[in-house]
Amino acid sequence: MSGLFDGLAAGEDAAARPDCHLTPHASSLILRMPRTAITPTREENYPEWYQQVVKAADLAETSDVRGCMVIKPWGYAIWENIQRRLDDMFKATGHENAYFPLFIPMSFLEKEAEHVEGFAKECAVVTHHRLEPDGQGGLQPAPSAKLEEPLIVRPTSETIIGATFARWVQSYRDLPILINQWANVVRWELRTRMFLRTAEFLWQEGHTVHATREEAEQETRQMLDVYAEFAEGAMAMPVIKGEKTAGERFPGAVATYSIEAMMQDRKALQAGTSHFLGQNFSKAQEIKFQSESGDLEYAWTTSWGVSTRLVGGLIMSHADDDGLVLPPKLAPAHVVILPIYRNDDERAEVLPFCEQLKCDLSAQQYDGQPVRVRVDDRDLRGGDKKWQWVKRGVPLRVEVGPRDIAGGQLMPARRDSSEKPAKIARDQFVATIAATLTEIQQSLFDRAAAARDAVTVKIDSLPEFEKFFTPKNAEQPEIHGGLAYCHFVDSPEMEAKLKALKATVRCVPLDGDDEPGKCIFTGQPSARRGVFAKAY
Amino acid sequence: MSGLFDGLAAGEDAAARPDCHLTPHASSLILRMPRTAITPTREENYPEWYQQVVKAADLAETSDVRGCMVIKPWGYAIWENIQRRLDDMFKATGHENAYFPLFIPMSFLEKEAEHVEGFAKECAVVTHHRLEPDGQGGLQPAPSAKLEEPLIVRPTSETIIGATFARWVQSYRDLPILINQWANVVRWELRTRMFLRTAEFLWQEGHTVHATREEAEQETRQMLDVYAEFAEGAMAMPVIKGEKTAGERFPGAVATYSIEAMMQDRKALQAGTSHFLGQNFSKAQEIKFQSESGDLEYAWTTSWGVSTRLVGGLIMSHADDDGLVLPPKLAPAHVVILPIYRNDDERAEVLPFCEQLKCDLSAQQYDGQPVRVRVDDRDLRGGDKKWQWVKRGVPLRVEVGPRDIAGGQLMPARRDSSEKPAKIARDQFVATIAATLTEIQQSLFDRAAAARDAVTVKIDSLPEFEKFFTPKNAEQPEIHGGLAYCHFVDSPEMEAKLKALKATVRCVPLDGDDEPGKCIFTGQPSARRGVFAKAY
């Protein structure tokens, strides 16, 4: 949002002015257009701005089923790009895909005490396997078709996959087992928001089994690294890798690691998690193996996942008051060509030029693949058409009319920049397309990293901490300081204070400094700082 | 099975000997090995042979949830290849992917009378959204969390997608809408068989909306053609394209088309369907648009799908008594290299040779992609290792030992042939790999087509028809004549006769001859022959 991207001058020290707040729209943007494509702006109402970007970019919409969304083609194409890229990374690290049942017998949930506590409260329960006429012209679940044991629609699959692994694992020779599943899961959420929190969502869940604790821990950290590399490299979304505190762990895990990203409203987003499950699930499900020395041992397991929530993170990292802004590596189209003509004669000149341009651009490689180009020749007013692609976040737009063809020059507009497009020779544009996309990808990352850094502070006293997380403005309760690194000891005192401030401890960063200090909540000694923020 | 592939000499006229039955194991096979890798053989017990192939090839296994299977990595990799290839074909014909909710409100099913009749009998019904302790140490669906309206786990998505389309479609300018979804669906089946009929299965469902009847009919036929092209081109599985009779139509459709394949036990498999839904669903769901002339009209819709059932069809088209046989285009690995050595010195010579061979083979292109090669250096007895890959159906196996390296020659074994492998120079093997794979792909198709043709007859009298479909042997009730083309009129007489014989009318072929004749059941005039067979 403007407050992060435009309001803070480069190098300005946000820590020194935690009370800085949102500044008016940057003047360059105002000159370019009288109003923004998205109403309201981020500054005016961030949550509503988010919904409007989702709508304007044609990403998703609410469905007739409460809490479930319809992912529209443009949104799904982004998810497909996320999937394919992550899938390649999983396979490169030795994992194979498989598929396990949608349903989990209720008794499976009962096996791991913490796990059931975490998931029983929000699940879809299947109790019947047939409908029958209700005698009033409608239908009802057939009483004669009541299941002996209810089935749960998977909220996550540790239990059903663990039961399968117990059959697969006999000897140390069967290990490691490195499995991933792409699937839908259901968690019955009462307050939902598209992509960020929906009752049904799409995700991948990795599940692995190892002979030793060390190997399982290494796997957990490796997949955290994969997630971080993906988030920063493909999504252009800087993240902090860290370990969750006990209270924030996955139900049943020994250790949970996450990547945490900073959104434009200064709230953090947990964008991926990797869990070291120790022997908790293998003991609950009897995943045992004969070791090389002949002993029967419980195996060590991990699980890790990211979901369609990433699309929400993508939006809130880069979108602006004109709509979505896509990093080229995940954009369904890199370039959209918009033919401009007033009559059939002009059309006969312009269209072939555009098709040839598309052809030449598509022959270029970016990120190991052909450049993705669309020609939009729909019968729509030029302005409407252009703004549709602006709102959808396509990295580059090129309008092509007879004058551009005559002059041999194009004026490609970059979605990541509000500067007036410069003229460039047609062949030069084609020849430099990969370099331009690389530059856009980097500029998005740099901008997001600068925005995060600008609201990141170290805090060493409780009053400062309280001030940092107290809203400056009652009408925008979500706006606050940002991201604070503080020494802490997980304690009831801390918990109470965080609850009052609606702040959370996101993680203990793995790459943070390790200078010891004193907990700001209790004064006790603390080995490392944690990261605190309000969060989605 | 032997009866089809080995028992009938080339050119032998099965129609002339409908009583031909299974012959003993072909002698060439017997010479090669004392027993088959799969027990029982197809001849001994076809249904059990099928289950054993699924198990031996590590494709899938039953899960802890009744009727649901676990798709194991090798089986899922085949499905991924099916998916990716079909997805490319869908996109090439202008379709986009999207995602719609897993759940369907019960009231949606009530809207289309035939549709509810078809699906209400076998669906998973969600009635609660929370579990709670039952007071006896277990869990129960929380009575306070009972849903006002039950939700159905989608058995197919016409109703929920149609409700969405009703919002998307306003004007003729919004049409056509060409959408596909990759998803899981649930139909509560009582008798299940892996891949062929499971309570949960994976599939794709295409859903399209058109302004005119003609366009929707064209779409329906286009997708049938896509399925046929995929089945024959990629799966090497010959199919008959045809229209279903009224009784076999998709519930709510105006016309249903299918591709029908012939399995080795002479039973037909419906491998894909494409439905012209007319205005039935658009009227039930108010999918209306303003036409160019300004009138408000109901749209015309289609739907079409294939599922993980295709993997079952793949198995039953090509697998033999040694296990799976994969067509190269869908094989997760084209070549497996098996290093053979007795000590560390030999290992130091053999392994680098194998890795270089893999590297050189992978640099070759087959079917537009790099050749897929694995080196299996697991610490297993050579024989076990080799037979694992035989059972998994990899098209080519190459054992490499010091003598092969010294001689500069390899002996690649083709999975589709029981002939003794011939020696071939290493570089020649690499240079011809694509040609060899092309040849294997074609040989599988030819073999399956010959097997089908060998059991395909024209029948023009009822006694002949009855004889054809009467089991020859009480212990193998599924073995019968095969596939019969007959003149027919859809009638109660026909229905009763088919029921008695456990035969079905598969479809009226689109490419069949159109010589008129007389219905064999009623004597009434008939314009075209239908295809009759027992079926999965």
Interface residues (C-beta under 8 A of the other chain):
Chain A: E61 S63 D64 V65 C68 M69 V70 I71 K72 P73 Y76 A77 W79 E80 E96 N97 A98 Y99 F100 P101 L102 F103 I104 P105 M106 S107 F108 L109 E110 V116 A120 K121 E122 C123 A124 V125 V126 T127 H128 H129 R130 L131 E132 G138 L139 Q140 P141 P150 L151 I152 V153 I160 A163 T164 R167 R173 I179 A183 N184 V186 W188 E200 L202 D379
Chain B: E61 S63 D64 V65 C68 M69 V70 I71 K72 P73 Y76 A77 W79 E80 E96 N97 A98 Y99 F100 P101 L102 F103 I104 P105 M106 S107 F108 L109 E110 V116 A120 K121 E122 C123 A124 V125 V126 T127 H128 H129 R130 L131 E132 G138 L139 Q140 P141 P150 L151 I152 V153 I160 A163 T164 R167 R173 I179 A183 N184 V186 W188 E200 L202 D379
